[in-house]
C-alpha cells in the first residue's frame, strides 16, 4: 500500500536514517525486515519492538507471510497503483 501523505519524522527516525547513510525509513524498514526479521531489526537499530511496529504502521509497511515447499521460489513485484 502506498500512502500519499507525508510522515513527519522524529529526531530518532532521522538518527536511524543517518546511521544507514541517509536511506529513507520508507525503504530501509522493509529491506531490513526481509534481511533479518523483526528481532534482528530491534537488535540492529537499537529500538524497542513497539516503536518499530509503530514506525512500520506509520510508513504503511505491509507484512505478508508465505510458506513454500523445498525447491519452490517466491518472487515479488510492485503493483501499478
Beta strands, then each sheet from edge to edge (+ up, - down):
end
